[in-house]
Structure formats: structure tokens, C-alpha cells
């Protein structure tokens, strides 16, 4: 299994997330989509759970390794910093979001 990035790193590449999908499917790593419901309905990465950024203030902070993605990576970086500031240092943003995932990992995921 590909190791998770160092704690001081804030981002992880889509290729690394693809390598980590077995650990995500086993529940060892949480994959969070921080987009809104309409975006989630359009496309998503299998194994992710939806926690819209608009609801982060009331969402429980995960306690283990967590990777967050959005459309292009801006919201997921805000979400990463938010959850890190709430005590979980094992949170990373997926660089380039689902757009980069679609172009580099899984072209079956539609772009928008």
C-alpha cells in the first residue's frame, strides 16, 4: 500500500488516492467529498462519503486518516485546514479535486 503523506504535507495526489482505494474500502482511511449535494449527484469517487463544506461546522471531525476532495481543490484545502485546526492532523486535500481525478485516474467520471 502507498503510504500516506507526511503530517506536515497538506495535499495528496489523485494517483496516491487511487493506490489507497483498498484501504479506503476497508475503512482504514476516510474519503470525504466536500462538494454540495447537486455536485455529488452528478459524479463522485466510489467509497467517498458526502460532507458538504457548508455543513462542516456541525459535522463531527474524523479521528483517523482522512482525504478530502472537491471540484478543483480549493474547498477541500479549506476543509483540510478546518479539520486540522479542530484536532485531526491526519487530514489531506486531494490536489486538483475530482476534475484531476477524472483526467488522470478515472476518465469514466464525467467532467463539469
Secondary structure, 3 states (H helix, E strand, C coil): CCCCCCCCCCEECHHHHHHHHHHHHCCCCEEEECCCHHHHHHCCCCCCEECCHHHHHHCCCCCCCEEEECCCCHHHHHHHHHHHHCCCCCEEEECCHHHHHHHHCCCCCCCC
